[in-house]
Amino acid sequence: MQNIDEIENLIKLISKLPGLGPKSARRIVLKLVGNKDELVKPMANILAQVYKNVTRCNSCGSLKSNSEGCLNCENIKEKFDKICVVEDLADQWSIENSNTYKGYFHILGGTISSVGTKKENLLINSLVNRVKKDKIGEVILALSETVEGQTTAFYIKDSLKNSNVNVTKLARGMPVGYSPENLDDGTLLSAFKNRSKLNTNFD
Ligand SMILES: [Zn+2]
C-alpha cells in the first residue's frame, strides 16, 4: 500500500492517545477517511472549538469552558473542609461516580517525574492557596501507586508543612501501578475509608 503523508501523520497522532496502538489507530483513521462528511468535518470543527474555548482552571486544574466559569470552583454551593488531590480528571470522575467521597477536588495534571510534566505545571502552589483560603482541614492524596505518585505525595506534604492541615493518603491495597481511575467502586471505598495520615502538624 502506498503511503499517503496525511494519513500516516494522522495515524501517528492518533496512536498517541491512551489505550490505542498503531493497529487501532490505523482502523480509526480508515473509518474517518471513509466518512469524511459525517466524521472528519464535524470533528475538525469541534476540535478547533475545543482548542479555542476549553482551558485548564488555574486554581483547581479542572477543565473549563471560556464561556462559563469553572464548574469545580464556582458551581459548588456546599462548603467542604476536605480536598481530594488527583492526577487527572479521569481520576476525579471515577471517585465522583463511586460516591465514596464528598468534598473539593484538585487536579494536579500529572506527577512530578512523568514525562514532560514540570513541577511548576502541577498546580501545587494553588493547592496551598486553596487550603488556606477555604480553611481546609484535610488534604487526601489519591495518587497512583507508582514511584512518581509517591514522590509527588511527599513533595505535596512538604509544600503543606506550614499549613495547619492533615495530609492523608489512600490506604494501601491499591495495586502497584494503579491510579484511582482503574479501581472498582468497592476498592475505592475501602481505600478512602482506611486512608492514613501522611503528615500532621498536630503530632
Ligand atoms: Zn477550578
Residues whose N, C-alpha, C, O or C-beta is under 5 A from the ligand:
A	BS01	ZN	C57 S59 C60 G61 S62 C70 N72 C73
